[in-house]
Structure formats: C-alpha cells, structure tokens
C-alpha cells in the first residue's frame, strides 16, 4: 500500500450531520444488516451475505482492496448526533463501467432525511477534488425513483441504459458532464 493510500484509508470526513470513514472489518455486523435489508436486495442486489462472517469476507475482498489500489472506496455514514451507523456511500470501480461509480445505501429508518445526498455530495467532492477524478458515473434501476432524483440532484445526467457483467437487468447510467 502506498503512503498516499495509507493516509486516505485513515481519513475521516465530515459533513454538517455526518462523519464518513472508510469501511473496516469492525463494520461486519452493520454490512450484514444493511446488505440484507429488503430495499438493498430489491434495488442493489443480493450480495449473498448470509452470515456476519460472509460480511467480513466481503469487506476484506471487495472494500479493502479498492482502498489499497485507489485510495478511496466505500465509506460508513455515522450520525454526529447519536453516533449511529446509518449507511454506506462510496466511489467504486465496477467491472463493465469505464468511469468510477458513486453509490449509496441507507438503513430504511434513515431514508428521506437528506443523509444520502449530504454524504454523496461530500464523496463526489472527495473524488473530484482530492483524487482528481474528471468524471463520476452512477447506476440505478428503472424503478428506484428516489435514487434517480438524488443522482440528478448531484449533477449527473442520464446517458443510456447499461447491463453489467453477470447481470441481466438493464440499469440507468448517469455521468457528470
């Protein structure tokens, strides 16, 4: 791991109401809960995380290598008030997409309060300002209207429909201009 990446893995970011920190193995119980929530499975997909151990392996094999490679990845959203773990937000390298993709997910009880927008706006600026990304994309299902609205509010514009590798669902693809 390079020094640049080491500095960013330990980096915490703040918004008005949230602390964002890189996901770690300490978050395995939270990832297990979030990734098995009905809306996550419906709109993002079943990641086949059936145990807390599966969640730990997912973090080890998916989240941590991207931080090692790129210096950014999936961040845990924690409320400043009450110190609650409420969701994940990040910029991801996805097979089948040429441009890194911003993504977000929340526990259902924290939806509709502006947290995902607040965190996504911060992560978008981290990617573009701190890491020099020229473009960021986003993908969502046709029926996930709240995500579509948030993606557009972030300044991304619908470009086309795409199908990712090993998936048969056509997704809406957005990109910064």
Residue frames as a rotation matrix with the C-alpha (Angstrom) as fourth column:
UNK 1
0.585 0.811 0.000 0.00
0.811 -0.585 0.000 0.00
0.000 0.000 -1.000 0.00
UNK 2
-0.203 -0.676 0.708 1.43
0.603 -0.657 -0.453 3.39
0.772 0.335 0.541 -0.94
UNK 3
-0.824 -0.164 -0.543 1.85
0.543 -0.506 -0.671 6.20
-0.164 -0.847 0.506 1.57
UNK 4
-0.821 0.571 0.021 -0.83
-0.507 -0.744 0.436 8.19
0.264 0.347 0.900 -0.29
UNK 5
-0.093 0.822 -0.561 -3.28
-0.123 0.550 0.826 5.33
0.988 0.146 0.050 0.13
UNK 6
-0.407 -0.118 -0.906 -2.36
0.810 0.412 -0.417 4.80
0.422 -0.904 -0.072 3.78
UNK 7
-0.989 0.018 -0.145 -3.12
0.052 -0.884 -0.465 8.44
-0.136 -0.467 0.874 4.52
UNK 8
-0.560 0.821 -0.110 -6.53
-0.709 -0.407 0.575 8.21
0.427 0.400 0.811 2.88
UNK 9
-0.243 0.472 -0.848 -7.59
0.291 0.869 0.401 4.89
0.926 -0.149 -0.348 4.43
UNK 10
-0.469 -0.008 -0.883 -7.32
0.882 0.041 -0.469 6.51
0.040 -0.999 -0.012 7.86
UNK 11
-0.985 0.036 0.170 -9.00
-0.017 -0.993 0.113 9.72
0.173 0.108 0.979 6.73
UNK 12
-0.286 0.927 -0.245 -12.32
0.856 0.132 -0.500 10.74
-0.431 -0.353 -0.831 8.19
UNK 13
-0.823 0.130 0.553 -14.54
0.245 -0.797 0.552 13.30
0.513 0.590 0.624 6.51
UNK 14
-0.598 0.651 -0.469 -17.30
0.514 -0.137 -0.846 15.41
-0.615 -0.747 -0.253 7.98
UNK 15
-0.466 0.589 0.661 -20.49
0.439 -0.495 0.750 16.93
0.768 0.639 -0.028 6.68
UNK 16
-0.321 0.395 0.861 -22.95
-0.630 -0.768 0.117 19.01
0.707 -0.505 0.495 8.64
UNK 17
0.439 0.657 0.613 -24.60
-0.897 0.278 0.345 15.97
0.056 -0.701 0.711 10.26
UNK 18
0.997 0.002 -0.080 -22.34
-0.011 0.993 -0.115 13.03
0.080 0.116 0.990 9.40
UNK 19
0.049 -0.993 0.104 -18.92
-0.744 0.033 0.667 11.54
-0.666 -0.110 -0.738 9.84
UNK 20
0.917 0.121 -0.380 -17.70
-0.366 0.635 -0.681 9.46
0.159 0.763 0.626 6.90
UNK 21
0.025 -0.937 0.349 -14.92
-0.835 0.173 0.523 6.96
-0.550 -0.304 -0.778 7.44
UNK 22
-0.392 -0.227 -0.892 -13.58
-0.780 0.595 0.191 4.09
0.487 0.771 -0.410 5.37
UNK 23
0.772 0.633 -0.053 -15.43
-0.552 0.710 0.438 0.81
0.315 -0.309 0.898 5.95
UNK 24
-0.416 -0.896 0.153 -13.42
-0.862 0.335 -0.381 -1.59
0.290 -0.291 -0.912 8.08
UNK 25
-0.590 0.132 -0.797 -13.70
0.102 0.991 0.089 -5.12
0.801 -0.029 -0.598 9.40
UNK 26
-0.955 0.244 -0.170 -15.31
0.138 -0.143 -0.980 -3.59
-0.263 -0.959 0.102 12.52
UNK 27
-0.475 0.800 -0.367 -18.36
-0.807 -0.562 -0.179 -2.88
-0.350 0.211 0.913 10.35
UNK 28
-0.952 0.023 -0.305 -19.13
-0.147 0.840 0.522 -6.51
0.268 0.542 -0.797 9.51
UNK 29
-0.598 0.789 -0.141 -22.33
0.648 0.373 -0.664 -6.66
-0.471 -0.489 -0.734 11.63
UNK 30
-0.138 0.529 -0.838 -23.55
-0.245 -0.838 -0.488 -3.42
-0.960 0.138 0.245 10.06
UNK 31
-0.629 -0.147 -0.764 -22.81
-0.773 0.009 0.635 -4.62
-0.086 0.989 -0.119 6.50
UNK 32
-0.942 0.333 -0.027 -24.63
0.332 0.943 0.031 -7.86
0.036 0.020 -0.999 7.28
UNK 33
-0.268 0.887 -0.376 -27.71
0.515 -0.198 -0.834 -5.88
-0.814 -0.417 -0.404 8.38
UNK 34
-0.133 0.194 -0.972 -27.61
-0.523 -0.847 -0.098 -3.30
-0.842 0.496 0.215 5.56
UNK 35
-0.717 -0.278 -0.639 -26.92
-0.696 0.243 0.675 -5.73
-0.032 0.929 -0.368 2.71
UNK 36
-0.874 0.476 -0.094 -29.77
0.469 0.879 0.084 -7.98
0.123 0.030 -0.992 3.84
UNK 37
-0.514 0.735 -0.443 -32.35
-0.103 -0.565 -0.819 -5.21
-0.852 -0.375 0.366 4.11
UNK 38
0.171 0.683 0.710 -35.27
0.648 0.465 -0.603 -5.65
-0.742 0.564 -0.363 1.70
UNK 39
0.900 0.197 -0.389 -34.65
-0.105 -0.767 -0.633 -2.38
-0.423 0.610 -0.670 -0.19
UNK 40
-0.050 -0.977 -0.206 -30.93
-0.751 -0.099 0.653 -3.12
-0.659 0.188 -0.729 -0.63
UNK 41
-0.543 -0.125 0.830 -31.72
0.225 0.931 0.287 -6.52
-0.809 0.343 -0.478 -2.11
UNK 42
0.465 0.820 0.334 -34.50
0.603 -0.017 -0.798 -5.07
-0.649 0.572 -0.502 -4.30
UNK 43
0.966 0.044 -0.254 -32.63
-0.109 -0.824 -0.557 -2.07
-0.234 0.566 -0.791 -5.70
UNK 44
0.227 -0.961 -0.155 -28.95
-0.948 -0.255 0.192 -3.01
-0.224 0.104 -0.969 -5.45
UNK 45
0.278 -0.044 -0.960 -28.99
-0.540 0.819 -0.194 -6.78
0.794 0.572 0.204 -5.40
UNK 46
0.976 0.046 0.214 -28.41
-0.197 0.609 0.768 -9.82
-0.095 -0.792 0.604 -3.23
UNK 47
0.244 -0.966 -0.081 -24.70
-0.871 -0.182 -0.456 -9.95
0.425 0.182 -0.886 -2.42
UNK 48
0.503 0.055 -0.862 -25.13
0.027 0.996 0.080 -13.43
0.864 -0.063 0.500 -0.91
UNK 49
-0.653 -0.627 0.425 -24.09
-0.385 -0.208 -0.899 -12.28
0.652 -0.751 -0.106 2.56
UNK 50
0.272 0.820 -0.504 -25.81
-0.040 0.533 0.845 -14.88
0.962 -0.209 0.178 4.73
UNK 51
0.579 -0.164 -0.799 -23.64
0.802 0.289 0.522 -14.61
0.145 -0.943 0.299 7.85
UNK 52
0.908 -0.341 -0.242 -21.56
-0.205 -0.868 0.452 -11.98
-0.365 -0.361 -0.858 9.65
UNK 53
0.026 -0.925 0.379 -18.53
0.198 0.377 0.905 -13.98
-0.980 0.051 0.193 8.50
UNK 54
0.141 0.112 0.984 -19.69
0.984 0.097 -0.152 -13.51
-0.113 0.989 -0.096 4.88
UNK 55
0.958 0.241 0.157 -19.90
0.253 -0.966 -0.060 -9.76
0.137 0.097 -0.986 5.55
UNK 56
0.539 -0.833 -0.121 -16.36
-0.210 -0.272 0.939 -9.76
-0.816 -0.481 -0.321 6.95
UNK 57
-0.189 -0.605 0.774 -15.09
0.639 0.523 0.565 -11.58
-0.746 0.601 0.287 3.85
UNK 58
0.537 0.460 0.707 -16.97
0.835 -0.406 -0.370 -9.14
0.117 0.790 -0.602 1.59
UNK 59
0.954 -0.243 -0.177 -15.23
-0.171 -0.923 0.346 -6.21
-0.247 -0.299 -0.921 3.31
UNK 60
0.181 -0.953 0.243 -11.84
-0.061 0.236 0.970 -7.99
-0.982 -0.190 -0.016 3.05
UNK 61
-0.307 -0.320 0.896 -12.26
0.715 0.544 0.439 -8.97
-0.628 0.775 0.062 -0.59
UNK 62
0.251 0.518 0.818 -14.20
0.932 -0.357 -0.060 -6.03
0.261 0.777 -0.573 -2.03
UNK 63
0.968 0.239 0.083 -13.81
0.208 -0.939 0.274 -2.87
0.143 -0.247 -0.958 0.05
UNK 64
0.623 -0.759 -0.186 -10.26
0.010 -0.231 0.973 -3.04
-0.782 -0.608 -0.136 1.43
UNK 65
-0.111 -0.715 0.691 -8.50
0.834 0.311 0.456 -3.91
-0.540 0.627 0.562 -1.88
UNK 66
0.436 0.292 0.851 -10.07
0.772 -0.607 -0.188 -0.89
0.462 0.739 -0.490 -3.57
UNK 67
0.985 -0.163 -0.064 -8.79
-0.094 -0.803 0.589 1.43
-0.147 -0.574 -0.806 -0.82
UNK 68
0.266 -0.939 0.216 -5.35
0.317 0.297 0.901 -0.19
-0.910 -0.171 0.377 -1.25
UNK 69
-0.137 -0.301 0.944 -5.46
0.962 0.187 0.199 0.28
-0.236 0.935 0.264 -5.02
UNK 70
0.041 0.302 0.953 -7.17
0.715 -0.675 0.183 3.66
0.698 0.673 -0.243 -5.42
UNK 71
-0.912 -0.409 -0.033 -7.13
0.301 -0.612 -0.732 5.36
0.279 -0.677 0.681 -2.01
UNK 72
-0.563 0.808 0.177 -10.92
-0.814 -0.503 -0.290 5.72
-0.145 -0.307 0.941 -1.95
UNK 73
-0.867 0.305 -0.395 -13.87
0.145 0.911 0.387 3.38
0.478 0.278 -0.833 -1.78
UNK 74
0.117 0.978 -0.172 -16.84
0.365 0.119 0.923 2.66
0.924 -0.171 -0.343 0.48
UNK 75
-0.824 -0.358 0.439 -17.35
-0.189 -0.557 -0.809 4.93
0.534 -0.749 0.392 3.48
UNK 76
-0.366 0.672 -0.644 -19.51
0.900 0.431 -0.062 4.30
0.236 -0.602 -0.763 6.53
UNK 77
-0.243 0.390 0.888 -22.04
-0.117 -0.921 0.373 7.04
0.963 -0.013 0.269 7.33
UNK 78
-0.389 0.091 -0.917 -22.25
0.889 0.297 -0.348 7.77
0.241 -0.950 -0.196 11.05
UNK 79
0.552 0.621 0.556 -24.56
0.402 -0.783 0.474 10.41
0.730 -0.038 -0.682 12.52
UNK 80
-0.563 -0.700 0.440 -22.85
-0.023 -0.519 -0.855 13.05
0.826 -0.491 0.276 14.64
UNK 81
-0.260 0.584 0.769 -25.93
-0.953 -0.281 -0.109 13.13
0.152 -0.762 0.630 16.83
UNK 82
0.655 0.573 0.493 -26.23
-0.693 0.715 0.091 9.73
-0.300 -0.401 0.866 18.49
UNK 83
-0.368 -0.930 -0.015 -23.25
-0.848 0.329 0.414 8.12
-0.381 0.165 -0.910 16.72
UNK 84
0.417 0.621 0.664 -25.50
-0.205 0.776 -0.597 5.78
-0.886 0.113 0.451 14.67
UNK 85
-0.839 -0.532 0.117 -24.17
-0.059 0.303 0.951 3.74
-0.542 0.791 -0.285 11.75
UNK 86
0.051 0.974 -0.220 -26.79
-0.298 -0.195 -0.934 4.52
-0.953 0.113 0.280 9.11
UNK 87
0.937 0.334 0.102 -25.44
0.002 0.287 -0.958 3.62
-0.350 0.898 0.268 5.67
UNK 88
-0.055 -0.953 0.299 -22.66
0.596 0.209 0.776 3.37
-0.801 0.221 0.556 3.16
UNK 89
0.935 0.221 -0.278 -21.55
-0.078 -0.635 -0.769 5.75
-0.346 0.740 -0.576 0.43
UNK 90
0.068 -0.989 0.133 -18.63
0.121 0.141 0.983 5.48
-0.990 -0.050 0.130 -1.91
UNK 91
0.438 -0.102 -0.893 -16.97
-0.880 -0.254 -0.402 5.63
-0.186 0.962 -0.201 -5.27
UNK 92
0.325 -0.160 0.932 -16.45
-0.122 0.970 0.209 2.22
-0.938 -0.181 0.296 -6.81
UNK 93
-0.562 -0.451 -0.693 -14.56
-0.809 0.123 0.576 0.70
-0.175 0.884 -0.433 -9.67
UNK 94
0.243 0.723 0.647 -17.06
-0.387 0.684 -0.619 -1.65
-0.890 -0.100 0.446 -11.32
UNK 95
-0.755 -0.432 0.493 -16.38
0.200 0.564 0.801 -4.24
-0.624 0.704 -0.340 -13.97
UNK 96
-0.185 0.689 0.700 -18.23
0.980 0.187 0.074 -3.19
-0.079 0.700 -0.710 -17.09
UNK 97
0.906 0.408 -0.111 -18.11
0.402 -0.913 -0.075 0.57
-0.132 0.024 -0.991 -16.38
UNK 98
0.189 -0.864 0.467 -15.36
0.733 -0.192 -0.653 2.80
0.653 0.465 0.597 -17.78
UNK 99
-0.253 -0.174 0.952 -15.99
-0.317 -0.914 -0.252 5.57
0.914 -0.366 0.176 -15.25
UNK 100
-0.925 -0.083 -0.370 -15.95
0.309 0.403 -0.861 5.08
0.221 -0.911 -0.348 -11.45
UNK 101
-0.154 0.987 0.045 -19.42
0.243 -0.007 0.970 4.93
0.958 0.160 -0.239 -9.97
UNK 102
-0.808 0.005 0.590 -20.87
-0.529 -0.447 -0.721 6.69
0.260 -0.895 0.364 -6.93
UNK 103
-0.186 0.754 -0.630 -23.22
0.183 0.656 0.732 4.60
0.965 0.020 -0.260 -4.84
UNK 104
-0.727 0.047 0.685 -25.13
-0.634 -0.430 -0.643 4.88
0.264 -0.902 0.342 -1.59
UNK 105
-0.105 0.743 -0.661 -27.38
0.232 0.664 0.711 2.81
0.967 -0.079 -0.242 0.65
UNK 106
-0.591 0.014 0.806 -29.11
-0.690 -0.526 -0.497 3.53
0.417 -0.850 0.321 3.93
UNK 107
-0.864 0.470 -0.183 -30.93
0.488 0.689 -0.535 1.62
-0.125 -0.552 -0.824 6.60
UNK 108
-0.301 0.828 0.473 -34.59
0.729 -0.120 0.674 2.21
0.615 0.547 -0.567 5.88
UNK 109
0.459 0.567 -0.684 -35.30
0.884 -0.370 0.287 4.20
-0.090 -0.736 -0.671 9.06
UNK 110
-0.139 -0.593 -0.793 -32.79
0.386 -0.770 0.508 6.86
-0.912 -0.236 0.336 7.96
UNK 111
-0.586 -0.006 0.810 -34.12
0.809 -0.070 0.584 7.33
0.053 0.998 0.046 4.41
UNK 112
0.243 0.781 0.575 -35.82
0.767 -0.518 0.379 10.55
0.594 0.349 -0.725 3.36
UNK 113
0.754 -0.012 -0.657 -33.84
0.534 -0.570 0.624 12.76
-0.382 -0.821 -0.423 5.73
UNK 114
0.922 -0.381 -0.062 -31.23
-0.339 -0.723 -0.602 14.03
0.185 0.576 -0.796 3.24
UNK 115
0.487 -0.782 0.389 -28.38
-0.331 0.246 0.911 11.92
-0.808 -0.573 -0.139 4.62
UNK 116
0.334 -0.364 0.870 -27.64
0.731 0.683 0.006 10.11
-0.596 0.633 0.494 1.34
UNK 117
0.785 -0.034 0.619 -27.47
0.454 -0.648 -0.612 13.40
0.422 0.761 -0.493 -0.58
UNK 118
0.853 -0.465 0.237 -25.28
-0.516 -0.685 0.514 15.04
-0.077 -0.561 -0.824 2.08
UNK 119
0.329 -0.744 0.582 -22.86
-0.096 0.587 0.804 12.09
-0.940 -0.320 0.121 2.12
UNK 120
0.435 -0.115 0.893 -22.88
0.824 0.450 -0.344 11.61
-0.363 0.885 0.291 -1.67
UNK 121
0.940 -0.093 0.328 -22.14
0.069 -0.891 -0.449 15.29
0.333 0.444 -0.832 -2.29
UNK 122
0.602 -0.755 0.260 -19.13
-0.649 -0.273 0.710 15.03
-0.465 -0.596 -0.654 0.04
UNK 123
0.201 -0.526 0.826 -17.87
0.258 0.842 0.474 11.80
-0.945 0.118 0.305 -1.55
UNK 124
0.737 0.085 0.671 -18.28
0.676 -0.116 -0.728 13.28
0.016 0.990 -0.144 -5.03
UNK 125
0.877 -0.428 0.217 -16.13
-0.403 -0.903 -0.151 16.25
0.260 0.045 -0.965 -3.98
UNK 126
0.397 -0.758 0.518 -13.55
-0.387 0.373 0.843 13.91
-0.832 -0.535 -0.146 -2.38
UNK 127
0.368 -0.207 0.906 -13.27
0.664 0.741 -0.100 12.00
-0.651 0.638 0.410 -5.66
UNK 128
0.723 -0.013 0.691 -13.02
0.605 -0.471 -0.642 15.05
0.334 0.882 -0.333 -7.86
UNK 129
0.824 -0.370 0.429 -11.07
-0.432 -0.900 0.053 17.45
0.367 -0.229 -0.902 -5.60
UNK 130
0.459 -0.665 0.588 -8.81
-0.657 0.191 0.729 15.12
-0.598 -0.722 -0.349 -3.60
UNK 131
0.029 -0.425 0.905 -8.28
0.232 0.883 0.407 12.39
-0.972 0.198 0.124 -6.20
UNK 132
-0.548 -0.359 -0.756 -8.59
-0.489 -0.596 0.637 14.38
-0.679 0.719 0.151 -9.42
UNK 133
-0.427 0.477 0.768 -11.37
0.679 0.730 -0.075 12.33
-0.597 0.490 -0.636 -10.96
UNK 134
-0.978 0.058 -0.200 -12.63
-0.176 -0.745 0.644 14.02
-0.112 0.665 0.739 -14.12
UNK 135
-0.247 0.928 -0.280 -15.90
-0.665 0.047 0.745 12.10
0.705 0.371 0.605 -14.31
UNK 136
-0.865 0.152 0.479 -18.11
-0.293 0.622 -0.726 10.14
-0.408 -0.768 -0.493 -11.96
UNK 137
-0.561 0.716 -0.416 -20.96
-0.327 0.270 0.906 7.87
0.760 0.645 0.083 -13.00
UNK 138
-0.609 0.459 0.647 -23.94
-0.600 0.267 -0.754 6.36
-0.519 -0.848 0.113 -11.21
UNK 139
-0.746 0.439 -0.502 -26.22
-0.161 0.612 0.774 3.44
0.647 0.658 -0.385 -11.97
UNK 140
-0.680 0.593 0.431 -29.67
-0.487 0.074 -0.870 2.62
-0.548 -0.802 0.239 -10.69
UNK 141
-0.690 0.534 0.489 -32.67
0.649 0.755 0.090 0.51
-0.322 0.379 -0.868 -11.51
UNK 142
-0.696 0.485 0.530 -35.55
0.259 -0.518 0.815 1.91
0.670 0.705 0.235 -13.55
UNK 143
0.305 0.942 -0.139 -37.91
0.429 -0.005 0.903 1.70
0.850 -0.335 -0.406 -10.57
UNK 144
-0.012 -0.371 -0.929 -35.66
0.993 -0.113 0.032 3.34
-0.117 -0.922 0.369 -7.96
UNK 145
0.474 0.351 0.808 -37.07
0.603 -0.798 -0.007 6.84
0.642 0.490 -0.590 -8.34
UNK 146
0.976 -0.137 -0.168 -35.58
0.050 -0.612 0.789 8.23
-0.211 -0.779 -0.590 -5.12
UNK 147
0.128 -0.983 0.129 -32.06
0.539 0.178 0.823 7.26
-0.833 -0.036 0.553 -6.26
UNK 148
-0.012 -0.078 0.997 -32.67
0.977 -0.212 -0.005 8.72
0.212 0.974 0.079 -9.71
UNK 149
0.836 0.410 0.364 -33.73
0.320 -0.904 0.283 12.01
0.445 -0.120 -0.888 -8.12
UNK 150
0.769 -0.602 -0.215 -30.68
0.078 -0.246 0.966 12.06
-0.635 -0.759 -0.143 -5.82
UNK 151
-0.046 -0.805 0.591 -28.28
0.830 0.299 0.471 11.24
-0.556 0.513 0.655 -8.68
UNK 152
0.194 0.193 0.962 -29.71
0.815 -0.578 -0.049 14.09
0.546 0.793 -0.269 -10.74
UNK 153
0.986 0.163 0.028 -29.51
0.111 -0.776 0.621 16.44
0.123 -0.610 -0.783 -7.73
UNK 154
0.411 -0.910 -0.062 -25.77
0.379 0.108 0.919 15.58
-0.829 -0.401 0.389 -7.57
UNK 155
0.248 -0.271 -0.930 -25.45
-0.666 -0.745 0.040 16.97
-0.704 0.610 -0.365 -11.11
UNK 156
-0.784 -0.453 0.424 -25.21
-0.033 0.713 0.700 13.70
-0.620 0.535 -0.574 -13.03
UNK 157
-0.090 0.726 -0.682 -27.17
-0.923 -0.318 -0.216 13.36
-0.374 0.610 0.699 -16.25
UNK 158
0.422 0.332 0.844 -28.82
-0.034 0.936 -0.351 10.27
-0.906 0.119 0.406 -17.67
UNK 159
-0.388 -0.671 -0.632 -26.78
-0.739 -0.183 0.648 8.93
-0.550 0.719 -0.425 -20.63
UNK 160
-0.251 0.206 -0.946 -28.00
-0.724 0.608 0.325 5.45
0.642 0.767 -0.003 -21.56
UNK 161
0.788 0.425 0.446 -29.07
-0.605 0.668 0.433 2.04
-0.114 -0.611 0.783 -20.34
UNK 162
-0.248 -0.910 -0.333 -26.32
-0.850 0.369 -0.375 -0.47
0.465 0.190 -0.865 -19.47
UNK 163
0.920 0.364 -0.143 -26.12
-0.255 0.835 0.487 -4.09
0.296 -0.411 0.862 -18.41
UNK 164
0.166 -0.892 0.420 -23.23
-0.975 -0.084 0.207 -5.06
-0.150 -0.444 -0.884 -16.12
UNK 165
-0.449 -0.443 -0.776 -21.33
-0.557 0.818 -0.144 -8.31
0.699 0.367 -0.614 -16.46
UNK 166
-0.867 0.113 -0.485 -23.03
0.344 0.841 -0.418 -11.29
0.360 -0.529 -0.768 -14.81
UNK 167
-0.580 0.749 -0.319 -26.29
0.045 -0.362 -0.931 -9.36
-0.813 -0.555 0.176 -14.58
UNK 168
-0.613 0.396 0.684 -29.34
0.790 0.278 0.547 -9.40
0.026 0.875 -0.483 -16.82
UNK 169
0.418 0.798 -0.434 -31.07
0.799 -0.550 -0.241 -6.24
-0.431 -0.246 -0.868 -15.58
UNK 170
-0.067 -0.361 0.930 -30.76
0.740 -0.643 -0.196 -3.13
0.669 0.676 0.310 -17.68
UNK 171
0.061 -0.025 -0.998 -29.68
0.888 -0.455 0.066 -0.20
-0.455 -0.890 -0.005 -15.46
UNK 172
0.922 0.192 0.337 -29.92
0.312 -0.884 -0.348 3.53
0.231 0.426 -0.875 -15.94
UNK 173
0.021 -0.989 -0.146 -26.44
0.998 0.013 0.058 5.03
-0.055 -0.147 0.988 -16.41
UNK 174
0.974 0.224 0.015 -25.70
0.223 -0.973 0.058 8.63
0.028 -0.053 -0.998 -15.38
UNK 175
0.048 -0.999 0.017 -22.49
0.991 0.046 -0.129 10.62
0.128 0.023 0.991 -15.69
UNK 176
0.235 -0.098 -0.967 -21.09
0.336 -0.925 0.175 14.02
-0.912 -0.366 -0.185 -14.76
UNK 177
0.862 0.108 0.495 -20.68
0.506 -0.214 -0.836 16.35
0.016 0.971 -0.239 -17.71
